Amino acid sequence: MEKTFFEKTGGEFERQGDCLIPRLTLPPEKEQPIGLFGRQHLDYLKQCRRGTYTNLLTSGRLNAYLADIDRQAQERFERLIEGIKQAQGNGTPKGRKRLRKGATP
């Protein structure tokens, strides 16, 4: 009996009763920490972009993709915070005066 394309490319079958069922496994993926922004993007993909989520998951690129999204978002967040700090000066919001100890407004 001639091998199927699945068998030629390294696929294996498992016999369950009278049926041969292919053994499907996801490709190995490097574990990378995913922070808050990556987890939020994962929820977004699952709810709104199911096709993209499935493609990334089955290709073994989901974890790397989410880690990259998380890194980019964290960098943008830090730049935003730095910009706000610089705009405010030394941590005192513009337009507000510091009160001396014991003084009333």
C-alpha positions as CSV (number, residue, x, y, z in Angstrom):
1,M,0.0,0.0,0.0
2,E,1.4,3.4,-1.0
3,K,2.0,6.0,1.7
4,T,-0.2,9.0,2.0
5,F,1.2,12.5,1.7
6,F,0.7,12.9,5.5
7,E,2.8,9.8,6.1
8,K,5.5,11.0,3.6
9,T,5.9,14.2,5.5
10,G,6.4,12.5,8.9
11,G,2.8,12.1,10.0
12,E,1.7,9.1,12.0
13,F,-1.6,7.4,12.4
14,E,-3.1,5.8,15.5
15,R,-5.6,2.9,15.2
16,Q,-8.8,3.3,17.2
17,G,-11.1,0.4,16.5
18,D,-11.4,0.1,12.7
19,C,-10.3,3.7,12.1
20,L,-6.9,5.3,11.6
21,I,-6.7,8.7,13.2
22,P,-3.8,11.1,12.5
23,R,-1.7,12.1,15.5
24,L,-1.6,15.8,15.3
25,T,0.7,17.8,17.5
26,L,1.5,21.5,17.6
27,P,5.1,22.5,16.7
28,P,7.3,23.1,19.8
29,E,7.3,26.8,20.8
30,K,9.9,28.6,22.9
31,E,8.4,29.7,26.2
32,Q,8.6,33.5,26.7
33,P,7.0,35.5,29.5
34,I,3.9,37.4,28.5
35,G,2.9,40.4,30.5
36,L,-0.4,42.3,30.9
37,F,-0.5,43.8,27.4
38,G,0.3,40.4,25.8
39,R,-2.5,38.7,27.8
40,Q,-5.0,41.5,26.9
41,H,-4.0,41.1,23.2
42,L,-4.5,37.3,23.5
43,D,-8.0,37.9,24.8
44,Y,-8.7,40.3,21.9
45,L,-7.4,37.7,19.3
46,K,-9.6,35.0,20.8
47,Q,-12.7,37.2,20.8
48,C,-12.3,39.3,17.7
49,R,-9.7,37.7,15.4
50,R,-10.2,34.0,15.7
51,G,-8.6,33.3,12.3
52,T,-5.4,35.1,13.2
53,Y,-5.4,33.4,16.6
54,T,-5.8,30.0,15.1
55,N,-3.1,30.6,12.5
56,L,-0.6,31.8,15.0
57,L,-1.4,28.9,17.4
58,T,-1.1,26.2,14.8
59,S,2.0,27.6,13.3
60,G,3.7,27.7,16.7
61,R,4.3,31.5,16.6
62,L,1.6,32.6,19.1
63,N,3.8,32.9,22.1
64,A,6.6,34.8,20.3
65,Y,4.0,37.1,18.7
66,L,2.4,37.9,22.1
67,A,5.8,38.5,23.7
68,D,6.7,40.9,21.0
69,I,3.4,42.8,21.3
70,D,3.9,42.9,25.1
71,R,7.4,44.3,24.7
72,Q,6.3,47.0,22.2
73,A,3.4,48.1,24.3
74,Q,5.5,48.2,27.5
75,E,8.1,50.4,25.7
76,R,5.3,52.8,24.4
77,F,3.8,52.9,27.9
78,E,7.2,53.8,29.5
79,R,7.8,56.5,26.8
80,L,4.3,57.9,27.5
81,I,5.0,58.1,31.3
82,E,8.4,59.7,30.7
83,G,6.7,62.3,28.5
84,I,4.1,63.1,31.1
85,K,6.8,63.4,33.8
86,Q,8.8,65.8,31.7
87,A,5.7,67.9,30.8
88,Q,4.9,68.2,34.5
89,G,8.4,69.1,35.6
90,N,9.6,67.7,38.9
91,G,6.5,65.8,39.6
92,T,4.4,68.8,40.5
93,P,1.5,69.3,38.2
94,K,1.6,72.6,36.4
95,G,-0.7,75.3,37.8
96,R,-0.5,74.0,41.4
97,K,1.6,75.6,44.0
98,R,3.3,73.6,46.7
99,L,2.1,74.4,50.2
100,R,4.4,74.9,53.0
101,K,4.1,72.8,56.1
102,G,1.2,74.2,58.2
103,A,0.0,76.7,55.6
104,T,-3.7,76.7,54.5
105,P,-4.8,77.2,50.9
